[in-house]
Amino acid sequence: MFGPSGRSLTAAAAAPADSAPASFLQADHLRAYAERRGQAGEHRAWTGVATDVDGPLDREALARAVTRLVVTHEGLRSWFDVSGAEPVRHVVPADDVELVVTDEIVLGGKTLDGDVLAGDDWQAALQRHLVSVFDATCRPDSWPAFCLGAVERPDGFGLFWGCDHAFTDGASQIMVASELADLYAAEIAAPGGPEVVEGALPGPDQTGPFADFAMSEHVAAATYDASSPEVREWTRLIEGSGGRLPSFPLDLGLEPGQTAPVSISSNDLLDADGAASLDARCREAGARTVDAVFAAIAATEHELAHRDSYVGVTVLGARERGPFARSHGWFCTFAPIAFDVACHEGDVDGLLRSAHEAMARGKQIGRMPVHVALAEMVRSGVVRPETLGSPQLVSYLDLRRFPGAGRPAHERGVHFTGAGRTANASMWVNRDSRRLYLAMQHPDTPQAHESTDLYRRTVARTLQAMADGATRVPRSATAHAGHSG
């Protein structure tokens, strides 16, 4: 394991308060954490990544590499005091950051290494063994809120990284594997040396402080009010959904207000050839692959749950709003995606065009921090505060467009998260060089497994039909199975 030196820990404890507020998402996360901590509850709101690196491990070079990573990204030098009414950000000065080899992990009396994690799926074994390490380390109220370790093998080493969600998002996690590997390669070439692969490491114009983003978010929020078109559109959509944020349309085996432990699944939707065919079909219709994903989701919900209109919430990146292209932090915003489905009567091109237009509208609305609309809807009684905790989210990421794509650390990387509890089924649709796939987080109940499997198969069938050039959405014999009522 790698962690801060004693000097760094002392400096972190005395780190000065920063004037920038927590971002809206950070504030939500920190309130939930403080409440859970006060009740001695389990904190599992962390996320991690693991990858393989070739060649023998040079521990000192890796320690220097992770030090460079943390110095570069102000967000990774941050922690929050959550003892007061409002969280207070503290930032460790860059000169005080020093990561060193700290200890070895021992499991069952054996040092954690390639022998203990033998097998093709060592990353999965790593996740099982190290949940307690991530739970203990990845917390927002002390520094560091991350952990880094390596698993030595004769021909190379596995690299694992975990971080509290307050300081990272999916895009950051995807980037961190290749960035660490590139920093390590630079340190192997020469301590403090330049990047080994041109363009591999981010420049200062790409790594703006997350605190700047958080401040700009609050400044932007102050320019909206109840009369803003974006607020009115959110209100119209939620009122049309009975005053509730979007939820998974099929039965998840839970009573109202009940949650269950999370189960995480990942299934392919299309292979590389199928995804390329879908790209071509979308271009012909004046749409994009992400539009096809939402068209297929909308068609699935129409078929299985009789929803004539689709209303969903997507996760969008917000890095383009400043010099944050390769910063580490929680650079996310949310947007509504809403369009009619029944009116198209299964016409694929019509669905694609409607989904494309809905995505464009959603991106425009997403320029406004969603918390402005949520606060107004709570104030006006459109939604009840207790219903805001677990909305269904749909994310789309094209991993081929990330820095490091095509290089070993990126292509070998696997992403994983802490598993808490949920009442919904959120979806992460990702595209890489080999496939288009769907990862879901849903309650670990028999009914949820049955419902989400049916849902996924229907989405996959619809996308395959689109890729094959079908002009109409196919329907199955199980069209009404799993209807939530």
DRENDO-1510 file (C-alpha; in Angstrom, 1 decimal, always signed):
<recs>
REC; n; res; u; v; w
REC; 1; MET; +0.0; +0.0; +0.0 .
REC; 2; PHE; +1.0; +3.6; -0.6 .
REC; 3; GLY; +0.0; +6.5; +1.7 .
REC; 4; PRO; +1.2; +9.8; +3.1 .
REC; 5; SER; +4.4; +10.3; +5.0 .
REC; 6; GLY; +4.1; +11.4; +8.6 .
REC; 7; ARG; +5.0; +14.9; +7.5 .
REC; 8; SER; +2.2; +14.9; +5.0 .
REC; 9; LEU; -0.3; +13.7; +7.6 .
REC; 10; THR; +0.6; +16.4; +10.0 .
REC; 11; ALA; +0.3; +19.0; +7.2 .
REC; 12; ALA; -3.1; +17.6; +6.2 .
REC; 13; ALA; -4.5; +17.9; +9.7 .
REC; 14; ALA; -3.4; +21.6; +9.7 .
REC; 15; ALA; -4.5; +22.3; +6.1 .
REC; 16; PRO; -6.1; +25.7; +5.8 .
REC; 17; ALA; -9.8; +26.1; +5.1 .
REC; 18; ASP; -10.6; +27.0; +1.5 .
REC; 19; SER; -13.2; +29.7; +0.6 .
REC; 20; ALA; -14.8; +27.7; -2.1 .
REC; 21; PRO; -18.0; +26.0; -1.2 .
REC; 22; ALA; -18.7; +22.3; -1.7 .
REC; 23; SER; -20.3; +21.6; -5.1 .
REC; 24; PHE; -24.0; +20.8; -4.9 .
REC; 25; LEU; -23.3; +17.1; -5.4 .
REC; 26; GLN; -20.5; +17.2; -2.8 .
REC; 27; ALA; -22.8; +18.9; -0.3 .
REC; 28; ASP; -25.5; +16.2; -0.8 .
REC; 29; HIS; -22.9; +13.5; -0.4 .
REC; 30; LEU; -21.4; +15.1; +2.7 .
REC; 31; ARG; -24.7; +15.5; +4.4 .
REC; 32; ALA; -25.5; +11.9; +3.8 .
REC; 33; TYR; -22.1; +10.9; +5.1 .
REC; 34; ALA; -22.4; +13.0; +8.3 .
REC; 35; GLU; -25.8; +11.5; +9.0 .
REC; 36; ARG; -24.6; +8.0; +8.4 .
REC; 37; ARG; -21.5; +8.6; +10.6 .
REC; 38; GLY; -23.7; +10.0; +13.3 .
REC; 39; GLN; -25.8; +6.8; +13.3 .
REC; 40; ALA; -22.6; +4.6; +13.1 .
REC; 41; GLY; -23.8; +3.4; +9.7 .
REC; 42; GLU; -21.7; +1.9; +6.9 .
REC; 43; HIS; -20.1; +4.3; +4.4 .
REC; 44; ARG; -19.8; +2.6; +1.0 .
REC; 45; ALA; -19.9; +5.7; -1.3 .
REC; 46; TRP; -16.5; +5.1; -2.9 .
REC; 47; THR; -15.5; +4.0; -6.3 .
REC; 48; GLY; -12.4; +2.3; -7.6 .
REC; 49; VAL; -10.4; +1.1; -10.6 .
REC; 50; ALA; -7.9; -1.7; -11.1 .
REC; 51; THR; -5.5; -2.4; -14.0 .
REC; 52; ASP; -2.4; -4.4; -15.0 .
REC; 53; VAL; +1.1; -2.9; -15.6 .
REC; 54; ASP; +3.8; -4.8; -17.3 .
REC; 55; GLY; +7.3; -5.2; -15.9 .
REC; 56; PRO; +8.6; -5.6; -12.3 .
REC; 57; LEU; +7.3; -3.2; -9.7 .
REC; 58; ASP; +9.6; -0.3; -8.6 .
REC; 59; ARG; +8.0; +0.7; -5.4 .
REC; 60; GLU; +9.8; +4.0; -5.1 .
REC; 61; ALA; +9.0; +5.0; -8.6 .
REC; 62; LEU; +5.3; +4.3; -8.1 .
REC; 63; ALA; +5.3; +6.3; -4.8 .
REC; 64; ARG; +6.7; +9.3; -6.8 .
REC; 65; ALA; +4.1; +8.7; -9.5 .
REC; 66; VAL; +1.2; +8.9; -7.1 .
REC; 67; THR; +2.7; +11.9; -5.4 .
REC; 68; ARG; +2.8; +13.7; -8.8 .
REC; 69; LEU; -0.8; +12.6; -9.5 .
REC; 70; VAL; -2.1; +14.1; -6.2 .
REC; 71; VAL; +0.0; +17.3; -6.5 .
REC; 72; THR; -1.4; +17.9; -10.0 .
REC; 73; HIS; -5.1; +17.5; -8.9 .
REC; 74; GLU; -6.2; +19.9; -6.2 .
REC; 75; GLY; -9.4; +17.8; -5.6 .
REC; 76; LEU; -7.3; +14.9; -4.5 .
REC; 77; ARG; -5.6; +17.1; -1.9 .
REC; 78; SER; -8.9; +18.0; -0.3 .
REC; 79; TRP; -10.9; +16.9; +2.7 .
REC; 80; PHE; -14.0; +18.3; +4.4 .
REC; 81; ASP; -14.8; +19.2; +8.0 .
REC; 82; VAL; -18.5; +18.0; +8.3 .
REC; 83; SER; -18.9; +18.9; +12.0 .
REC; 84; GLY; -20.8; +22.2; +11.4 .
REC; 85; ALA; -24.0; +23.2; +9.6 .
REC; 86; GLU; -22.1; +23.6; +6.3 .
REC; 87; PRO; -19.1; +21.5; +5.2 .
REC; 88; VAL; -15.8; +23.3; +5.1 .
REC; 89; ARG; -13.2; +22.4; +2.5 .
REC; 90; HIS; -9.5; +22.0; +3.5 .
REC; 91; VAL; -6.8; +21.7; +0.9 .
REC; 92; VAL; -3.3; +20.2; +1.6 .
REC; 93; PRO; -0.6; +22.5; +0.1 .
REC; 94; ALA; +1.1; +20.8; -2.9 .
REC; 95; ASP; +4.5; +21.2; -1.3 .
REC; 96; ASP; +3.3; +19.1; +1.7 .
REC; 97; VAL; +2.2; +16.1; -0.4 .
REC; 98; GLU; +4.5; +13.1; -0.1 .
REC; 99; LEU; +3.2; +9.6; -0.8 .
REC; 100; VAL; +5.4; +6.7; +0.3 .
REC; 101; VAL; +5.3; +2.9; +0.7 .
REC; 102; THR; +3.4; +2.4; +3.9 .
REC; 103; ASP; +2.7; -1.3; +4.5 .
REC; 104; GLU; +1.8; -4.7; +3.1 .
REC; 105; ILE; -1.6; -6.2; +3.2 .
REC; 106; VAL; -1.9; -9.5; +4.9 .
REC; 107; LEU; -4.9; -11.7; +4.3 .
REC; 108; GLY; -5.3; -15.0; +6.1 .
REC; 109; GLY; -1.7; -14.8; +7.3 .
REC; 110; LYS; -0.4; -14.4; +3.7 .
REC; 111; THR; +0.9; -11.2; +2.1 .
REC; 112; LEU; -1.4; -10.0; -0.7 .
REC; 113; ASP; +0.4; -10.8; -3.9 .
REC; 114; GLY; -0.1; -12.6; -7.2 .
REC; 115; ASP; -0.2; -16.0; -5.5 .
REC; 116; VAL; -3.0; -15.0; -3.2 .
REC; 117; LEU; -5.0; -13.5; -6.1 .
REC; 118; ALA; -4.1; -16.2; -8.6 .
REC; 119; GLY; -6.5; -16.7; -11.4 .
REC; 120; ASP; -7.7; -15.0; -14.5 .
REC; 121; ASP; -10.1; -12.7; -12.6 .
REC; 122; TRP; -7.7; -11.2; -10.1 .
REC; 123; GLN; -9.5; -7.9; -10.1 .
REC; 124; ALA; -12.7; -9.5; -8.9 .
REC; 125; ALA; -10.8; -11.3; -6.2 .
REC; 126; LEU; -9.1; -8.0; -5.3 .
REC; 127; GLN; -12.5; -6.3; -4.9 .
REC; 128; ARG; -13.7; -9.0; -2.6 .
REC; 129; HIS; -10.6; -9.0; -0.4 .
REC; 130; LEU; -10.2; -5.2; -0.1 .
REC; 131; VAL; -13.7; -3.9; +0.6 .
REC; 132; SER; -12.8; -3.3; +4.2 .
REC; 133; VAL; -9.7; -1.3; +3.1 .
REC; 134; PHE; -11.7; +0.9; +0.8 .
REC; 135; ASP; -14.4; +1.3; +3.5 .
REC; 136; ALA; -11.9; +2.4; +6.1 .
REC; 137; THR; -9.8; +4.7; +3.8 .
REC; 138; CYS; -12.1; +6.3; +1.3 .
REC; 139; ARG; -13.9; +8.8; +3.5 .
REC; 140; PRO; -14.4; +12.5; +2.8 .
REC; 141; ASP; -13.6; +13.9; +6.3 .
REC; 142; SER; -9.9; +13.1; +6.5 .
REC; 143; TRP; -7.0; +13.1; +4.1 .
REC; 144; PRO; -6.3; +11.1; +2.1 .
REC; 145; ALA; -9.7; +10.2; +0.9 .
REC; 146; PHE; -8.2; +7.7; -1.5 .
REC; 147; CYS; -6.0; +4.6; -1.4 .
REC; 148; LEU; -3.5; +3.1; -3.8 .
REC; 149; GLY; -1.9; -0.3; -3.8 .
REC; 150; ALA; -0.1; -2.7; -6.0 .
REC; 151; VAL; -0.2; -6.5; -6.3 .
REC; 152; GLU; +3.2; -7.9; -7.3 .
REC; 153; ARG; +3.6; -10.8; -9.8 .
REC; 154; PRO; +6.6; -12.1; -11.6 .
REC; 155; ASP; +5.8; -10.5; -14.9 .
REC; 156; GLY; +4.2; -7.3; -13.7 .
REC; 157; PHE; +1.9; -5.9; -11.1 .
REC; 158; GLY; -1.8; -5.1; -10.6 .
REC; 159; LEU; -2.6; -1.6; -9.6 .
REC; 160; PHE; -5.7; -0.7; -7.6 .
REC; 161; TRP; -7.1; +2.7; -6.7 .
REC; 162; GLY; -10.1; +3.7; -4.6 .
REC; 163; CYS; -11.5; +7.1; -3.8 .
REC; 164; ASP; -14.4; +8.6; -1.9 .
REC; 165; HIS; -17.1; +9.8; -4.4 .
REC; 166; ALA; -16.9; +13.4; -3.1 .
REC; 167; PHE; -13.6; +13.7; -5.0 .
REC; 168; THR; -14.1; +11.6; -8.1 .
REC; 169; ASP; -16.6; +10.6; -10.8 .
REC; 170; GLY; -16.7; +7.9; -13.4 .
REC; 171; ALA; -14.7; +9.8; -15.9 .
REC; 172; SER; -12.0; +10.6; -13.3 .
REC; 173; GLN; -11.8; +6.9; -12.4 .
REC; 174; ILE; -11.5; +5.9; -16.1 .
REC; 175; MET; -8.6; +8.4; -16.6 .
REC; 176; VAL; -6.7; +7.6; -13.4 .
REC; 177; ALA; -5.5; +4.2; -14.4 .
REC; 178; SER; -3.7; +5.3; -17.6 .
REC; 179; GLU; -2.5; +8.6; -15.9 .
REC; 180; LEU; -0.9; +6.6; -13.1 .
REC; 181; ALA; +0.6; +4.2; -15.5 .
REC; 182; ASP; +2.0; +7.0; -17.6 .
REC; 183; LEU; +3.4; +8.8; -14.5 .
REC; 184; TYR; +5.0; +5.6; -13.4 .
REC; 185; ALA; +6.6; +5.1; -16.8 .
REC; 186; ALA; +8.0; +8.6; -16.6 .
REC; 187; GLU; +9.4; +8.0; -13.2 .
REC; 188; ILE; +11.0; +4.8; -14.3 .
REC; 189; ALA; +12.6; +6.6; -17.2 .
REC; 190; ALA; +14.0; +9.3; -14.9 .
REC; 191; PRO; +12.7; +10.6; -11.5 .
REC; 192; GLY; +10.6; +13.7; -12.1 .
REC; 193; GLY; +11.0; +13.0; -15.8 .
REC; 194; PRO; +8.7; +14.2; -18.6 .
REC; 195; GLU; +5.9; +12.1; -20.1 .
REC; 196; VAL; +7.1; +9.1; -22.1 .
REC; 197; VAL; +4.3; +9.1; -24.6 .
REC; 198; GLU; +3.6; +12.5; -26.1 .
REC; 199; GLY; +0.3; +13.9; -25.0 .
REC; 200; ALA; -0.2; +11.2; -22.4 .
REC; 201; LEU; +0.0; +13.4; -19.3 .
REC; 202; PRO; -2.4; +16.4; -18.8 .
REC; 203; GLY; -1.2; +19.9; -19.1 .
REC; 204; PRO; -2.0; +22.8; -16.7 .
REC; 205; ASP; -4.7; +24.0; -19.1 .
REC; 206; GLN; -6.5; +20.7; -18.5 .
REC; 207; THR; -6.3; +20.3; -14.8 .
REC; 208; GLY; -8.1; +23.3; -13.3 .
REC; 209; PRO; -8.9; +23.0; -9.5 .
REC; 210; PHE; -12.3; +21.4; -8.7 .
REC; 211; ALA; -12.8; +24.2; -6.2 .
REC; 212; ASP; -13.0; +26.6; -9.2 .
REC; 213; PHE; -15.7; +24.5; -10.7 .
REC; 214; ALA; -17.7; +24.3; -7.5 .
REC; 215; MET; -17.5; +28.1; -7.1 .
REC; 216; SER; -18.6; +28.6; -10.7 .
REC; 217; GLU; -21.5; +26.2; -10.2 .
REC; 218; HIS; -22.8; +28.4; -7.3 .
REC; 219; VAL; -22.4; +31.6; -9.3 .
REC; 220; ALA; -24.3; +30.0; -12.2 .
REC; 221; ALA; -27.1; +28.8; -9.9 .
REC; 222; ALA; -27.7; +32.4; -8.7 .
REC; 223; THR; -28.7; +33.4; -12.2 .
REC; 224; TYR; -31.8; +31.2; -12.2 .
REC; 225; ASP; -35.1; +31.4; -10.4 .
REC; 226; ALA; -38.6; +30.0; -10.4 .
REC; 227; SER; -39.4; +31.8; -13.6 .
REC; 228; SER; -36.5; +30.4; -15.6 .
REC; 229; PRO; -37.5; +28.2; -18.5 .
REC; 230; GLU; -35.2; +25.4; -17.3 .
REC; 231; VAL; -37.0; +25.4; -13.9 .
REC; 232; ARG; -40.4; +25.5; -15.5 .
REC; 233; GLU; -39.5; +22.5; -17.8 .
REC; 234; TRP; -38.2; +20.4; -14.9 .
REC; 235; THR; -41.4; +21.2; -13.0 .
REC; 236; ARG; -43.6; +20.3; -16.0 .
REC; 237; LEU; -42.0; +17.0; -16.4 .
REC; 238; ILE; -42.1; +16.0; -12.8 .
REC; 239; GLU; -45.7; +17.2; -12.3 .
REC; 240; GLY; -46.5; +15.0; -15.4 .
REC; 241; SER; -44.9; +12.0; -13.6 .
REC; 242; GLY; -47.1; +12.4; -10.5 .
REC; 243; GLY; -44.6; +14.5; -8.6 .
REC; 244; ARG; -41.9; +11.8; -8.6 .
REC; 245; LEU; -38.5; +11.7; -10.1 .
REC; 246; PRO; -38.1; +8.9; -12.8 .
REC; 247; SER; -38.0; +5.4; -11.4 .
REC; 248; PHE; -37.4; +2.0; -12.9 .
REC; 249; PRO; -40.7; +0.9; -14.5 .
REC; 250; LEU; -40.8; -2.7; -13.5 .
REC; 251; ASP; -41.3; -4.4; -10.1 .
REC; 252; LEU; -38.1; -4.6; -8.1 .
REC; 253; GLY; -39.6; -6.6; -5.2 .
REC; 254; LEU; -39.6; -3.7; -2.7 .
REC; 255; GLU; -42.4; -2.1; -0.7 .
REC; 256; PRO; -42.7; +1.7; -0.9 .
REC; 257; GLY; -39.9; +3.4; +1.0 .
REC; 258; GLN; -38.0; +0.1; +1.3 .
REC; 259; THR; -34.4; -0.4; +0.1 .
REC; 260; ALA; -32.2; -3.4; -0.4 .
REC; 261; PRO; -28.5; -4.2; -0.8 .
REC; 262; VAL; -27.1; -3.3; -4.2 .
REC; 263; SER; -26.4; -5.9; -6.8 .
REC; 264; ILE; -24.3; -5.0; -9.8 .
REC; 265; SER; -24.4; -6.6; -13.1 .
REC; 266; SER; -22.8; -6.0; -16.5 .
REC; 267; ASN; -24.0; -7.4; -19.8 .
REC; 268; ASP; -23.1; -6.8; -23.5 .
REC; 269; LEU; -25.6; -5.1; -25.7 .
REC; 270; LEU; -23.7; -5.2; -29.0 .
REC; 271; ASP; -20.3; -6.4; -30.1 .
REC; 272; ALA; -17.9; -4.1; -31.9 .
REC; 273; ASP; -19.4; -4.8; -35.4 .
REC; 274; GLY; -22.9; -4.4; -34.2 .
REC; 275; ALA; -22.0; -1.0; -32.5 .
REC; 276; ALA; -20.4; +0.1; -35.8 .
REC; 277; SER; -23.5; -0.8; -37.7 .
REC; 278; LEU; -25.6; +1.1; -35.2 .
REC; 279; ASP; -23.4; +4.1; -35.7 .
REC; 280; ALA; -24.0; +4.0; -39.4 .
REC; 281; ARG; -27.8; +3.6; -38.9 .
REC; 282; CYS; -27.8; +6.6; -36.6 .
REC; 283; ARG; -25.9; +8.8; -39.0 .
REC; 284; GLU; -28.5; +8.0; -41.7 .
REC; 285; ALA; -31.3; +9.2; -39.4 .
REC; 286; GLY; -29.4; +12.3; -38.3 .
REC; 287; ALA; -28.8; +11.0; -34.8 .
REC; 288; ARG; -26.0; +9.6; -32.7 .
REC; 289; THR; -25.4; +6.3; -30.9 .
REC; 290; VAL; -26.3; +7.8; -27.5 .
REC; 291; ASP; -29.7; +8.8; -29.1 .
REC; 292; ALA; -30.2; +5.2; -30.1 .
REC; 293; VAL; -29.6; +4.1; -26.5 .
REC; 294; PHE; -32.3; +6.3; -25.2 .
REC; 295; ALA; -34.6; +5.4; -28.1 .
REC; 296; ALA; -34.1; +1.7; -27.2 .
REC; 297; ILE; -34.7; +2.4; -23.5 .
REC; 298; ALA; -37.9; +4.3; -24.3 .
REC; 299; ALA; -39.2; +1.6; -26.6 .
REC; 300; THR; -38.4; -1.0; -23.9 .
REC; 301; GLU; -40.4; +0.9; -21.3 .
REC; 302; HIS; -43.3; +1.4; -23.8 .
REC; 303; GLU; -43.3; -2.4; -24.4 .
REC; 304; LEU; -42.9; -3.7; -20.9 .
REC; 305; ALA; -44.6; -1.0; -18.8 .
REC; 306; HIS; -47.0; +0.7; -21.3 .
REC; 307; ARG; -45.3; +4.1; -20.9 .
REC; 308; ASP; -46.4; +6.1; -23.9 .
REC; 309; SER; -43.9; +8.9; -23.1 .
REC; 310; TYR; -40.4; +8.5; -21.8 .
REC; 311; VAL; -39.1; +10.7; -19.0 .
REC; 312; GLY; -35.6; +10.0; -17.7 .
REC; 313; VAL; -32.7; +11.6; -16.1 .
REC; 314; THR; -29.2; +11.4; -17.7 .
REC; 315; VAL; -25.8; +12.1; -16.2 .
REC; 316; LEU; -23.7; +14.6; -18.2 .
REC; 317; GLY; -20.1; +15.7; -17.8 .
REC; 318; ALA; -19.5; +19.4; -17.2 .
REC; 319; ARG; -15.7; +19.5; -17.8 .
REC; 320; GLU; -16.1; +21.7; -20.8 .
REC; 321; ARG; -17.1; +24.6; -18.6 .
REC; 322; GLY; -13.5; +25.4; -17.7 .
REC; 323; PRO; -10.0; +24.1; -17.9 .
REC; 324; PHE; -11.2; +20.8; -16.5 .
REC; 325; ALA; -10.8; +18.3; -19.3 .
REC; 326; ARG; -8.5; +16.0; -17.3 .
REC; 327; SER; -9.1; +17.2; -13.8 .
REC; 328; HIS; -10.1; +14.8; -11.1 .
REC; 329; GLY; -13.4; +15.5; -9.3 .
REC; 330; TRP; -17.1; +15.2; -9.5 .
REC; 331; PHE; -17.8; +17.1; -12.7 .
REC; 332; CYS; -21.3; +15.9; -13.3 .
REC; 333; THR; -24.7; +17.5; -14.0 .
REC; 334; PHE; -28.1; +16.1; -14.7 .
REC; 335; ALA; -30.5; +16.6; -17.5 .
REC; 336; PRO; -34.1; +15.4; -18.3 .
REC; 337; ILE; -34.6; +13.4; -21.4 .
REC; 338; ALA; -38.2; +13.3; -22.4 .
REC; 339; PHE; -40.1; +12.5; -25.6 .
REC; 340; ASP; -43.2; +10.7; -26.9 .
REC; 341; VAL; -42.9; +7.1; -27.8 .
REC; 342; ALA; -46.4; +5.8; -28.7 .
REC; 343; CYS; -46.9; +8.4; -31.5 .
REC; 344; HIS; -44.1; +6.7; -33.5 .
REC; 345; GLU; -45.9; +3.3; -33.5 .
REC; 346; GLY; -42.5; +1.6; -33.5 .
REC; 347; ASP; -40.9; +3.6; -36.3 .
REC; 348; VAL; -37.2; +3.4; -35.6 .
REC; 349; ASP; -36.2; +6.6; -37.5 .
REC; 350; GLY; -38.9; +8.6; -35.8 .
REC; 351; LEU; -37.8; +7.3; -32.4 .
REC; 352; LEU; -34.1; +8.2; -33.2 .
REC; 353; ARG; -35.0; +11.7; -34.3 .
REC; 354; SER; -37.2; +12.3; -31.2 .
REC; 355; ALA; -34.4; +11.0; -28.9 .
REC; 356; HIS; -31.9; +13.2; -30.6 .
REC; 357; GLU; -34.1; +16.3; -30.2 .
REC; 358; ALA; -34.7; +15.4; -26.5 .
REC; 359; MET; -31.0; +15.0; -25.9 .
REC; 360; ALA; -30.4; +18.5; -27.3 .
REC; 361; ARG; -33.1; +20.0; -25.1 .
REC; 362; GLY; -31.7; +18.1; -22.1 .
REC; 363; LYS; -28.2; +19.4; -22.6 .
REC; 364; GLN; -29.5; +23.0; -22.7 .
REC; 365; ILE; -31.5; +22.5; -19.6 .
REC; 366; GLY; -28.5; +20.8; -18.0 .
REC; 367; ARG; -26.6; +24.0; -18.2 .
REC; 368; MET; -28.5; +25.0; -15.0 .
REC; 369; PRO; -27.5; +23.1; -11.8 .
REC; 370; VAL; -30.4; +20.7; -11.2 .
REC; 371; HIS; -30.4; +21.6; -7.6 .
REC; 372; VAL; -32.0; +25.0; -8.5 .
REC; 373; ALA; -35.0; +23.1; -9.9 .
REC; 374; LEU; -35.1; +20.6; -7.1 .
REC; 375; ALA; -35.1; +23.3; -4.5 .
REC; 376; GLU; -37.9; +25.2; -6.2 .
REC; 377; MET; -40.0; +22.0; -6.7 .
REC; 378; VAL; -39.6; +21.2; -3.0 .
REC; 379; ARG; -40.5; +24.8; -2.0 .
REC; 380; SER; -43.6; +24.7; -4.2 .
REC; 381; GLY; -44.7; +21.3; -3.1 .
REC; 382; VAL; -44.3; +19.6; -6.5 .
REC; 383; VAL; -42.0; +17.0; -4.9 .
REC; 384; ARG; -41.5; +15.8; -1.3 .
REC; 385; PRO; -37.9; +16.0; +0.0 .
REC; 386; GLU; -37.9; +12.3; +1.0 .
REC; 387; THR; -38.5; +11.2; -2.6 .
REC; 388; LEU; -35.2; +12.8; -3.9 .
REC; 389; GLY; -32.8; +10.2; -2.5 .
REC; 390; SER; -32.6; +7.5; -5.1 .
REC; 391; PRO; -33.7; +8.5; -8.6 .
REC; 392; GLN; -33.1; +6.3; -11.6 .
REC; 393; LEU; -30.1; +7.6; -13.6 .
REC; 394; VAL; -28.9; +6.7; -17.1 .
REC; 395; SER; -25.3; +7.4; -18.1 .
REC; 396; TYR; -23.6; +7.0; -21.5 .
REC; 397; LEU; -19.8; +7.1; -21.9 .
REC; 398; ASP; -17.7; +6.3; -24.9 .
REC; 399; LEU; -14.5; +5.0; -23.4 .
REC; 400; ARG; -12.7; +5.1; -26.7 .
REC; 401; ARG; -12.6; +8.9; -26.5 .
REC; 402; PHE; -10.7; +9.1; -23.2 .
REC; 403; PRO; -7.1; +10.0; -22.7 .
REC; 404; GLY; -5.1; +6.7; -22.7 .
REC; 405; ALA; -7.5; +4.8; -24.9 .
REC; 406; GLY; -5.7; +2.1; -26.8 .
REC; 407; ARG; -2.8; +1.9; -24.3 .
REC; 408; PRO; -2.6; -1.2; -22.0 .
REC; 409; ALA; -3.5; +0.4; -18.7 .
REC; 410; HIS; -6.7; +1.9; -20.1 .
REC; 411; GLU; -7.7; -1.2; -22.0 .
REC; 412; ARG; -7.1; -3.5; -19.1 .
REC; 413; GLY; -8.8; -1.3; -16.6 .
REC; 414; VAL; -11.9; -2.4; -14.6 .
REC; 415; HIS; -14.1; +0.0; -12.7 .
REC; 416; PHE; -15.9; -1.0; -9.5 .
REC; 417; THR; -17.9; +0.7; -6.7 .
REC; 418; GLY; -18.8; +0.3; -3.1 .
REC; 419; ALA; -22.2; -1.5; -2.7 .
REC; 420; GLY; -24.6; +0.2; -0.4 .
REC; 421; ARG; -28.4; +0.0; -0.6 .
REC; 422; THR; -30.8; +1.2; -3.2 .
REC; 423; ALA; -34.5; +1.4; -4.1 .
REC; 424; ASN; -34.0; +1.9; -7.8 .
REC; 425; ALA; -32.1; +0.5; -10.9 .
REC; 426; SER; -29.7; +3.0; -12.4 .
REC; 427; MET; -27.9; +2.2; -15.7 .
REC; 428; TRP; -24.4; +2.9; -17.1 .
REC; 429; VAL; -24.2; +2.3; -20.8 .
REC; 430; ASN; -20.5; +2.2; -21.9 .
REC; 431; ARG; -18.8; +1.8; -25.3 .
REC; 432; ASP; -15.3; +0.5; -25.6 .
REC; 433; SER; -13.2; -0.9; -28.5 .
REC; 434; ARG; -14.9; -4.3; -28.1 .
REC; 435; ARG; -18.5; -3.8; -27.3 .
REC; 436; LEU; -21.4; -1.6; -26.2 .
REC; 437; TYR; -22.5; -2.8; -22.7 .
REC; 438; LEU; -24.9; -2.1; -19.9 .
REC; 439; ALA; -24.0; -2.0; -16.2 .
REC; 440; MET; -26.8; -1.9; -13.7 .
REC; 441; GLN; -27.1; -1.3; -10.0 .
REC; 442; HIS; -30.3; -2.6; -8.6 .
REC; 443; PRO; -31.7; -4.1; -5.4 .
REC; 444; ASP; -30.5; -7.6; -4.7 .
REC; 445; THR; -34.0; -9.2; -4.6 .
REC; 446; PRO; -35.2; -12.1; -6.8 .
REC; 447; GLN; -37.8; -9.9; -8.4 .
REC; 448; ALA; -35.3; -7.2; -9.3 .
REC; 449; HIS; -33.0; -9.8; -10.9 .
REC; 450; GLU; -35.9; -11.1; -13.0 .
REC; 451; SER; -37.1; -7.6; -14.0 .
REC; 452; THR; -33.8; -6.1; -14.8 .
REC; 453; ASP; -32.8; -9.2; -16.9 .
REC; 454; LEU; -36.0; -8.9; -18.9 .
REC; 455; TYR; -35.4; -5.1; -19.3 .
REC; 456; ARG; -31.8; -5.6; -20.4 .
REC; 457; ARG; -32.7; -8.3; -22.9 .
REC; 458; THR; -35.4; -6.1; -24.4 .
REC; 459; VAL; -33.0; -3.1; -24.8 .
REC; 460; ALA; -30.4; -5.4; -26.4 .
REC; 461; ARG; -32.9; -6.9; -28.8 .
REC; 462; THR; -34.1; -3.4; -29.8 .
REC; 463; LEU; -30.5; -2.1; -30.4 .
REC; 464; GLN; -29.6; -5.2; -32.4 .
REC; 465; ALA; -32.7; -4.6; -34.6 .
REC; 466; MET; -31.6; -1.0; -35.1 .
REC; 467; ALA; -28.1; -2.1; -36.0 .
REC; 468; ASP; -29.5; -4.7; -38.5 .
REC; 469; GLY; -31.5; -2.0; -40.3 .
REC; 470; ALA; -35.0; -2.8; -39.0 .
REC; 471; THR; -37.4; +0.0; -39.7 .
REC; 472; ARG; -39.7; -0.9; -36.8 .
REC; 473; VAL; -39.1; -1.9; -33.2 .
REC; 474; PRO; -39.6; -5.6; -32.7 .
REC; 475; ARG; -41.9; -6.8; -30.0 .
REC; 476; SER; -41.5; -10.0; -28.0 .
REC; 477; ALA; -43.9; -12.6; -26.6 .
REC; 478; THR; -43.0; -11.3; -23.1 .
REC; 479; ALA; -44.2; -7.8; -24.0 .
REC; 480; HIS; -46.3; -7.4; -20.9 .
REC; 481; ALA; -44.3; -9.5; -18.4 .
REC; 482; GLY; -42.9; -7.7; -15.4 .
REC; 483; HIS; -45.3; -4.8; -15.6 .
REC; 484; SER; -45.1; -2.9; -12.4 .
REC; 485; GLY; -48.7; -1.7; -12.5 .
</recs>
